[in-house]
Amino acid sequence: MDNLILASPQALQPSYRLVVLENALPTGQTIPLPSPPYNGALLIGRNDLQQGVVVDIDLSRYGGYEKKTSRKHAKITCTGNQFFVEDWESTHGTYVNKERMAAGLQKPLADGDEVRFAELVAQFKAS
């Protein structure tokens, strides 16, 4: 009889993240996102303590300043098991699959979607 190995429930949980891309290729940098169910918002941009701006995901560590991300750039929210992205009135825009978003409107994210914060490009992964 074959040995049957069952995966633990944790192993079956998907991992949510943004994979930073450069020239359409992964850089090896990932931005972890909380696993659902997570009902809340993550503020994305660049910390600027002198201006009193503190974000949950600081894009400075991924080249955000050089890639023109705003201090208050975008929000990622999760309702139930669905993640959404919303532009936070950024200067250079937030894009999903090359389509610029209007400020204040949420767009659902699906596995493989390209999300661009100004010139910083990432791919949403849910696997």
Buried (B, 14 or more C-beta within 10 A) or exposed (E): EEEEEEEEEEEEEEEBBBBBBBEEEEBEBBBEBBBBEBEEBBBBBBBBEEEEBEBBBBBBEBBBEEBBBBBBBBBBBBBEEEBBBBBBEBEBBBBBEEEEBEEEEBBEBEEEBBBBBBEBBBBBBBE
